[in-house]
Amino acid sequence: MKIALACQSMLLEKSLEMFLKTYIFSYKQCDFVISDRHIEIDKPLFYISNENSDLDVPFSKSSLILSIEKFYNNISKKNSQIKTTNVQKVDIKDLEEKITNLTDNFRNDLVNVIKEYYEE
């Protein structure tokens, strides 16, 4: 879990840095961003505020960690669902046909080599 911080409140940001020091990364490397205001970004946003947020103020370290883990698990599930729907499904019959063609060609080549060897 890699987190970037983008808080207006310096007190909140310093508190989060202390609580989450092993999880703090740059914006480019992070999985999501924690902020105390709504911002337009291309990464998931974990919003901390007094109302309509992922975590209400005030909070404890344990409630912060639990809320972040829940949020991270939710975005991980969404990402994995997106990845599985984007994966192309292999047509089994097409695969079987390709394998059959390869083995037939190999068998024919092998038979020709053996015939050439014994005809000389």
N, C-alpha and C positions, 0 to 999 in steps of 0.2 A: 504494500500500500504506500503510494507516494503522494504527498500532499503539498500544495503550494498555498501560501497565505496572501490575501489581498484585503486587509481590513483597514477601515478608516480610523478606528480607535486604536491608538498605539498601545494602550493598556491591554486590550483584548488580544492584539497581535503578539505582544510579549508573553502573555499568559499562555497562549496557544503554542508559542515556540518552546516554552518551558515544558509544557505537558507532552508535546508531540515531537520533541527534538530529533528522535531517530527516524521520523517519517517525513520530515521537511525536505523538499527538493525544489528545484527551479520550476518555473511554469512549463518550460519545454519538456521536462522529464516527468511531470506529475500525472497522476491518474485523475485527480479532481482538485478543485480549488475551494478553500474555506474563506467566506467573506461575511462581513456584517452589513452588507448592502447588496442590492440586486445589481449585477453587472452583466453586460453582454459579452460572453466568451464562448469559445468553441469547445470547452471542456465542461464536464458536469460541475455544478455549483452546490456546495453544502452551505446553506444559509443559516447564520446565527443571528437571532434578533429576539424581540419581545413578542412578536406575533407572526403567524403564518410562516414559520421557519422550521428547519430540520432540527434545531435545538434552541430552546428558550434560555434567555439570560435571567438570572444567574444559573450556573451549572457547576457540577463537580467534575473532577478529573475522570472518575469512573463513568458518569453519565455521558461525558464527552466521548470517551473511548467507545462505549457501547453504541452511541448514536452514529459515530463515524463508521464503525464496523458494519452496522446494519445498512447504512447508506452505501458503503463500498460493496457489500454483498449484492445489493440490489442492482447497482450499475454493472457489476461483473456478470450477473445473470443476464441482463439485457444485452451486453456485449457478446456473450457466448451464444445467445439466441440469434443475434444478427449474423454472427459468423457461420452458424450451422445452416441458416437459410441461404446464405450466399455460396455455400459449397455446392459444386455441381455433383449431381448424383450420377454414378457410373451405370451405364446400361449393361447389365450382366450378359445378355445375349450378344451384344457387340464385343464384349471382352472375350467371351467363349469363342466367338468366330475368329477373332484375331489370334488367339492361342492355338486354335485348330489349324489355321493357315500356317503359322510358324512351325508347328510340329510336323505338318505334312511336308512343308518345304525342306525341313531338316532331314526327314526320313527319305525323301526322294534324293536329296544330295548325297546322303550316306550310301544309299543303294547304288547310285551311279559311280561313286568312288570305289566301292567294292567290286562292281562289275568291271570297271576299267582295270583294276589291279589284277583280277583273275583272267581277263581276256588277253593280256600281254604275253 
